[in-house]
Amino acid sequence: MIIIMLGAPGTGKGTVASILSQELEIPQVSTGDIFRKNIKEKTELGIIADKYISKGNLVPDEITIDIVKNRLNDDDVKNGIILDGFPRTVAQAEALDKILEEKGKKVDIVLNLETPEDEIIERIVNRRVCSNQDCKAVYNLILNPPKVEGICDKCGSKLIQRQDDNVETVKLRFENYIKQTSPLVEYYKNNGVLQTETVSKSINKLGKDVAEEVVEILKRK
Ligand code: AMP
């Protein structure tokens, strides 16, 4: 099963993807995580990606498509994958369709998460992530705080704030989402695979609630 997580930054794509990954037993692949790992390790890819990410811009399509194309050849994604943060442009979506077609596969469901804009900023500036690359648990200081301040409940590692999770960069990331990524809503609607879900405290629905709902829907299919 090929699942795509779509949505503006801070809508909870990573949280939903991580629950779906555990419940459905398919790997979650986040292009953002791949870039962050490379930035931390100061690889050639990391040095290039950092120039874009630190400014709130997207990493160029050629680079990002290549990473996903290679990852899709790995054995662990033979039975399915949850793409978290890819595609983010129409060119990436078209490239993905082509790569999957060559493998006799197709996108099964695109989960489009929507959150009111004022909540997005609040969610992002309060987001903390586990510094352990193998854990990557995500917290929110208001909605989902860790039991001990600054420490991951799951693995005990230090919690950190992502460098691009500041008000200034978030605004640019949101603008870029509207310009470059939001046309994908129409793209996947036309393909008949789009499922839109609202994630908002105003309706008492957080990422974990959406994930539980979607797991039920997918298990019934
Ligand atoms: P994320 O962790 O998904 O929020 O991604 C963090 C940053 O990595 C984004 O703001 C982009 O700069 C970059 N990035 C992640 N995925 C992509 C993608 N599919 N295309 C281009 N840039 C990406």
Residues whose N, C-alpha, C, O or C-beta is under 5 A from the ligand:
A	BS01	AMP	T31 G32 D33 F35 Y52 I53 N57 L58 V59 T64 D84 G85 F86 P87 R88
